[in-house]
Amino acid sequence: MSKLVKIKTQQTTASVEDFINRVENEQQRADSFTIIEMMKSISGEEESKHFITSYY
């Protein structure tokens, strides 16, 4: 019998930038913002999409 899988990544109204700004490690924060800029450049999108992943 197969199991139904719940998708863990869901769209939300939470701010990606607010989430990253709560990261304590300064280098990880800087890297995250660099990755966001790279993704915006590649995708042509100007806004960060709002997604949240639950880990339980």
C-alpha positions, 0 to 999 in steps of 0.5 A: 500500500502506498503512503501519501506524502505531505509536501513540506515546502509551502508558500507563506507571507513570511519575509525571506529577508527577515528570516535571513536577518535572524541568522546569527552567523554574519558570514552565513547571512552575507552568503544567503543574501548573495545567493538571493541576488544570484537567483534574482539575476538568473530568474529575472525575478525582482522579489524573493518568493516566500516559502517555508519548510517544516522539518518535522 
